[in-house]
Amino acid sequence: MDENCDCKKGTCDCGCDCCGGEGGFDRQFLTKAEQIEELESYLAELKLELQAVEEHLADLRK
């Protein structure tokens, strides 16, 4: 067990197997295709947020 492990608290980011984690490492770099996919998803979320704000403003102005 990692000395910084919070397993006893029910949460852990140490990556060890003692907490049911998968072990190994977390990827730090994305491929170009993954970056594009994430940015397109983010853009879609922003567009939905903009639509919601516009609808809310329209309701307030009534």
Secondary structure, DSSP 4 states (H G I P E B T S, - for coil): --TT--GGGT---S--GGGT---S-------HHHHHHHHHHHHHHHHHHHHHHHHHHHHHT-
